[in-house]
Amino acid sequence: MRLKVEFTTEPFDLDEAPAHAVVAREVVEAAELDAVDVGPFGNTAEGGADAVLTAVDALLRRTLEAGATRVTLQLNVIGEGGE
């Protein structure tokens, strides 16, 4: 099964990326995902179910530890290929 996750971390800071946003980028870029798009107001990542779920777990834990006060995410099944 293939999954797509869309997520944001808060609070926002338009002048400088907060630590939790930097951590979120590091997590998804280091994960074994097929597609990653990191932007100022939203981020997406796609891959096999195991890789996405592992990345989401790390994302939640590490961004909260880095000061995020809210993490909003949406997870969608996008296909059956992969794991």
Secondary structure, DSSP 8 states (H G I E B T S, - for coil): -EEEEEEEEES--SSS--HHHHHHHHHHHHS--SEEEE-SS-EEEEEEHHHHHHHHHHHHHHHHHTT-SEEEEEEEEEES---
